[in-house]
Amino acid sequence: MNDQLAAFHSINRLKMTSTARKMTGIVAMAAMLNPLNSSMISVALLKIAPYYQISIAQTSWLILGYFLMTAIGQPVMGKLADLYGPRRIFSAGLIFVALFSLLSVWAPSFGWLVALRILQSFSNTALFPAGMAMLQASAAAAGTNDGKIPVSATGMISFTNNITAALGPVIGGFLVYFIDWRSIFWINVPIVMLIMTLFRLWIPREQSSAVAGWSVVSWRSQLDIPGILLFSSTLFGLMYFLQSMKNGPIWWMLIAAASSFSVLIGYELRSENPFINVRFLKSNLKLLMVYVQYAGTSFVYYCILYGLPLWLQQLRGYSAKETGLILLPMLVSGIVATQVAVPIISRYTYRRSIVIGYMFLVLGTALLLLVKSDTTLTWLLAVLAILGIPNGLANVGWQTALFTLAKPGETGAASGLFLTFRSLGSILATSLIGAVFSGKATTGSLNEVAAVIFAASLIMAATSFSRKLV
């Protein structure tokens, strides 16, 4: 009898492991939509501007609006996934991503395009936190890896994210060159259809059942609406202030954002179901540093992904397709580094992968400072290859740190907040590019951006050596 019971549990565990592998693949595919859509657009801005008869600076709202909604939506969707079941949140997110991407193709004005892209972003925010919550539930049910998400799964998802963030300008460049700028929106539809098909075929419904009802009372008590509104007003105020810097800073907006942030912290400390668990972050300095350092890493990379394509196209005269191809070395080295990161973390700790990654980030940004208008393409390709290495090593390290330090029952919310901080870094990067590249991109403006991200890289590298913080 005991042998039969053991055999039953063994077979069940094998089935769960197989399901977990399939689920990891699906979550990785879905999670790539956010970095893909955030980076593809960088090579399409020069086509969108004349179509709607607007300036290049105005097109930055397509990026800022996207990241603002990502920053707000990620923790909301993570909370919803934890409360009402990740499967239904994941499915709804996929459906609405496809819908708003398709509608963007027929946007009659630039304002409509910005609005639809914001809605596309909000839909996208469901996929990563809900997907990670499903993986956490699968690991707990299988009883493997102490009920935590395996490093191999984290590595695969990070690998996919890194690839698509770096490959976005390449894909976008080809789509814009061979079709037109609208194709960067409708390309989401076939990808979503493939993910939904595999999701329905491979993932059993009982894997992610809901844990709460959909009553209005539960929404109001569990979602912390005041916290969401305070967080949103803080981000909007900060973003508006940063955008105003190129024409003269609006200081009262910064003061309003700081005031809203202070009220947010005080409110969340007293809330029973906080939107952002400030009490837990206050008591867990390492987890807080995971978020802060990830924001800093994202800031550096999005400065490169948004600033360099503008410089290559406007100053060096490369086409969108050629610009995308020039960025390929960063993708390739990122792929290799991600594969190297997994055994490093498994054998040692996530900290070692992060430290090594930041050493390469300091080197790469230092070399970017030396780029001139007549710098050879070979040198530029070599610098980009170096910059791709930390994109693999550090990012896998931070994602592993997140799921090591976060509470198991709050995987969705922790994942959502993780990407919120990435969005904060991206908003800062977009604002910096908008302020420095106001007008036509120059080598001087590129060097200014390189100096800022070099300083940021030095600070993050120094912090990573502290065992109290990392």
N, C-alpha and C positions, 0 to 999 in steps of 0.2 A: 504493500500500500504506500509506504514511504517512498519507494523507488518510483512508483507511478506518479505520485505527487511531485517529486523532484523533476521527473521528466516533463510533466505538464508545465511547471514553472520555467524550465529551461526552454521549452518550445515557445512559450509566451514571451519570454525575454528576447528570443531571437526575432520574433515577429515585431516586437516593440522597437528593437534595434534597427530592423529594416525600415520600419515606418519613420523612425527618427532620421535616418539617412535621407529618405525621400523628402521628408519635411524640411530638412536643412537645405536641400537643393531648391525647393520651392520658395522658402523664406529668402534665400540668397538672391534668387531671380527677382522676387518682388522688391527686396530692399534696394536693388540696383536702380530702380526707377527714379528715386529721389536724387542721387548724385548724377545720374545720366541727364535728367532734365535741368538740373542746376548748372551743369557745365556745358551742355550742348549749345546753349543759347549764346555763349560767348563769341562764337564765330558768325552768328546770324544778326548781331546788332547793327552792323553796317548795311545790311539789306533791309531791315525793318524800318530804320530811321527814314530813308527817302520814301518808302512806300506810304508811310503815314505822315510824311512831311513834318518830321520833328527832328530835334538835335540828338546827337549821340548821348549827351548828358541826360536827356529825358528818357532814353531807353533804359537807363539804369533802374527805373521803377519796375521793370520786368524782373530784375534780379532782386531788388530790395523787397518788393511785395511778396515774392516767392519765399524769401528767407524769413521775413517777418511772420508770415502765416505758418511756416514750418516751425519757427521757434515757439509760437503759441500753441499750435496744434499737436505737436509731439507729446507733451505731457498730458494733454487732454485725452488724446487717443489711448495713451498708455494706461491712464486711469480707467477709461471705459473698458479696455481689454481686461484689466484685472477684475473689474466689477461685473461685467455682463458677458464675459466669455470672449476670448480672442478670435475664435473662428468667425463669428458673425461680424465683428469689427473689421477683420481682415478681408472678408468677402465684400462688404460694403465699400471699403476703400478701393478695391480693385475696380468695381463697377463704376464708381464716380470718377476715378482717374481716367478711364476710357471715355466717359461721357464728356467731361470738360475738356479733354485733349482734342476730341473731335470737334466740339463747338468752337474751339479757338481758331480752327482753320477758316471759319467764316466770320470772324470778328469784324464788324463794320467800322470800328474806329479803334484808336490806340487805347482809349479808356476801357473799352469792352475787352480788348486783348489783355490788359493788366488785370481786370476783374476776373476773367476766366482763368488766367494763370494762377491767381491767388486761390481760386476754388480748386484748381488742379493740385496745387501745393497742399491745401488742407486735406484733400482726399489721400494724397501720397503719405501724409503723416501717420495714417493708420497702419501701414504695412510693416514697418520695422518693429515698433513696440509690440504689436499684436503677434507678429511672427516669433519674436523672441519669447513672448509669454507661452506660445504653443510649444516651443522647444523646451522651455523650462518644465512645463507640465508633462511632456513626453519623457524627459530625463527622470523626473520624479516617479512616474508610473513604471518605468523600466527598472528603477532601482540601481542605475549605473552612475558612476562618477559622483557618488554621494548625493545624487539627486540634482547635481549642478549641470549646466550646459557644458559639454565637452570642449576642450580647447580646439580640437579639430573642427568642430562646428563653428566656433567663433572665428577661427582662422579662415574657413571657407567663406563666411559671410563678409569678413573684413577684406578678404582677397577680391571678392566680387565688387564690393564697394570701391576699393582702390582702383580696380581695373576700369570700372565705368566712369568714375570721376575723371580719370586721366584719358580714357578713350572717348569721353563725351565730345571734346572739341574735334577729334578725328572723325567720328561718326557724323557730327553736326556739319563739319566742313564738306564731307562728301555729299550729304543730303542737300545742303544749300547750293553746292556747285552743280550737281547733276539734276536736281529737281527744283526746289525753291525753299524759302525759309519756312513755309507752312508745314513742310514735311517733318520738321523737328517736333511738331505737335502730334500729327496723326500717326507717327511711327509707334506711339505708345499703344495704340489700339490692338495691333496684332500681338504685341508682347503680352498685354493683359489677357487676351483670349487664350494664349498658350498657357499662361500661369493658371488661369481659372480652370482650364481643362484638366491639367495635371493635378490640381488641388482637389477637384471633385473625384477624380479617379483613384488617387493614392491615399488621401487622408481620411480615415474613418471619422464620422460625425462625432462619436462619443469621445474622441481625443480632446475636444475643447468645448465641453458643454458650459453653458452659462452658469454663473454663480449668484446672480441677482436678478430680480424682476425689472421690468421696464416702467415702473410706476413713476409718476411725476414727483412724488414725495422722495423716492430714493435718489432721483436725479439731483434734486435740490439739496439733499442732505449729504450726498457723497461726492458731488462734483466740485464743491467749493466755488460757486459762481463769483462771489466777491473777490476771491483770490485770483481767478482767471482774469477778471476785468482790471484789477490793479496791475497784474503782470503785463497785460496787453498795453495799458496806458503807459507803463514804464518803458516798454520797448518802443512804442510809437514815438514817445517824446525823445528818446535817445536817438532814434533813427532820423527824426525830423531835424534835430540839432546837428547831427553829423552831415546831413545833406545841405544844411544852410551854410556850412563853413566855407564853401568855395565862393560864395557871394557876400559873406559877412555873417558871423555866427549869431544865432538868435539865443542869447544866454538865458532868457526867461524859460525857454523850452527845456534847457538842461536842468534848471532849478526845479521845474515842474516834474521832470522825470525822476530826479533825485528824491523829491518829496514823496512821489508815488511809490518809489522803491522802499523808502523808510516805512511808510504805512503798510506796504505789503509784508515786510519782514515782521513787523509787530503783530499784524493780523494772523499770519501763518503760525507764529509761535503759540498763539492762543487757540487756534482752530483744532477741532477734534479730527477732522478729515482734511488736512491741508492739501492744497493744490501742489505746493512744493514743500516737502517735509524738511523745513528749516531746522527743527529740533534734531533730527537724525543727522543732517549734514554738519550741524554744529558739534555734535559728539563724534563724528567720523571724519576727521580732517583729511585722511587719505582719499576717501571717496569724493570729498569736495575738490581736492586737487586733481582728481581724474577729470572732473568736469571742466575745471579752469584750464588745465593743460591741453585738453582736447580742443577747447575753444581757441587757444593760442596756436595750436598746430593747424587748425582749419583756417585761421586768419592768414597764416603764412602761405598755405597752399592756394587759397582762393585769390590772394594777391597775384600769385604767379599765373593761375588759370585764367584770370580776367585781364590782368595787365599786359602779359606777354603777347597774347593774340592781337590786341590793339596795336602794340608797337610793331609787331611783325607785318601786319597788314597796312598800317598807315605810313610807317617810316620806311620799312624795308621793301614794301610793295608786293608781298606774297599774297596769293589768293587764299580763300577760306580753306580750300582743299589742301594746299601746300602748308598752310599754318597748322592744320590738324596733323599732317604727317610729321612736321618738325617736332611736335610734342610727343611723338611715339616713344622715344627713348625713356621718357619719364614713366610711361606705362609699362614698358618691358622690364625695367629695373625694379619697378614696384611689384610686379608679378613674382620675380625671382626672390625679392626680399620677403614677401609674404610667405612664400614656401619655406624660407630659412627661419622665419620668426617662430613658426609652430614648434619645431624641435628644440629651439633655444628656450622657449617658455616651458616646454614639457620637461626638459632636463634641468634647467636652472629655475628662474622665476620670470614673471612678466617684466620686472624691473630692468633686468639685463638687456632685454630686447629694446626697451624704451631708451636706455642710456646710449646704446650703440647707435640707435636711430637718430638721436639728437646730435651726436657727433657728426654724422653725415649731413644733417640739416645745417649745422653751423658752417661746415665746409662748403656746401652747395650755395648757400646765400652769400657767403664771402666771395665766391667766384662770380656770382651774378653781379656783384658790385663792379667787377672789372669789365663788364660787357660795354662795348662802344658801338657807335653806328656802323663802323666798318669791321666789327668782329666777325671772324670767319664762321661759316655755318658749322664746321667741324667742332670748333670750340664750344659753340652754343649747344650742340647736341650732347657733348660730353658733360657740360654743366647740368643739363636736364636729366641725364642718366644718373648723375650723383643725387640730384634732388628727388628722384623717384625712390631711392633706397629707404629713407626714413618714412616715406608714405606707406611702406609695407611693414617695417620693423616697429615703428612707434605706434601706429594705429592698431595693429593686432595686440600689442602690449596693453594699450589703454582699454580696448574692449574686453580683454581677459581680466584686467584689474576691475573693471566695472562689475562683471558678473561674479567675481570673487568676493567683492566687498559689499554688494547690495543684498538686501533681504530677499530670500527666495520668493516670498509671497508678493513682492513688489517689483517683479522683473519688468512688467510692462511699463510701469511708471518710471522706473530707473532708466530703461532704454529710451523712453520718450524724452526725458530730461537730458540724457546724453546727447541726443541729436539736437535738442534745443540749444545746447551750448555750442554745437557745431554751427548752427545757424547764426548765433551771436558773433562767432568769429567771422563768418561769411559776410554778415552785415557790416562789420567793421572794415573788412577788406574792400567791399564794394564802395563804401563811403570814402575810403582812402583813395581808391582808384579814381572815383568821381571828382575828388578835390584836386588831386595831383595831375590827372589827365584831362582837366577841364579845357576843352579845345582839342587840338591835335596832339597825339602822343609824340613825345620826343625822347631822346636818349637820356637827357637830364631828368625827365620825370620818371623814367624807368629806374635810374640810379637812386633817386629819392626813395622810391618804393623799396628797392633792394636794401637800402640803408636801414629802413624801419624794420623790415622782416629779419635782417641780420641781427639787429639788437634784440628783437623778440626771441629769436632762436637761441641767442646766448643766455638770456634769462631762463628760458625753459630747460636748456641743457644743464645749467648750474643747479636749478631746482631738482632735477632728476637724480642728482647725486645724494640728496638728503634722504636717509632711510625713514625719517619721521614724516616726510611729506609724500614719498612714493613707495 
